[in-house]
């Protein structure tokens, strides 16, 4: 019984660690594939940095801007829209990139 409990605990710890690391890795992967050309994590580039976005936007606003920037840019305070819509990202990828962006809140 004790050996089974140790094995279960080990599997649980490994699975928890893997799941905890996975969203950030997926978010970084989406960042590199879709966002890196215009956005950087903490430095302003063509678009605002993730640190700036995270300090000004909530989860819903970030996702809306990613999938439908043509209809959200004015409500977010931008004068023009130069961001393309990324409608081919699935829900998991959207959550991962949003988590990744929000992880830069308070960083410079």
PECORTA-V468523 format. One line per field, one symbol per residue. ss: DSSP state (a for helix, b for strand, c for the rest). phi: phi as a letter, one per 40 degrees, with the letter a starting at -180 (. if undefined). psi: psi as a letter, one per 30 degrees, with the letter a starting at -180 (. if undefined). A space follows every 50 residues. Layout:
ss->???
phi->???
psi->???
This chain:
ss->caaaaaaaaaaaaaaaaaaaaaaaaaaaaaaaaaacccccccccccccca aaaaaaccaaaaaaaaacaaaaccccccccccccccccccaaaaaaaaaa aacccccc
phi->.ccccccccccccccccccccdccccccccdccbbdcbbbcbbcbcbccc ccdccbbcdccccdcccaccbbccccgccabbcccbccccdccccccccc cccccgcb
psi->eeeeeeeeeeeeeeeeeeeefeeeeeeeeeeefefeffklefkkbellle eeeefflleeeeeeeefhfeffeefggkflkgklkiffkleeeeeeeeee effgkgk.
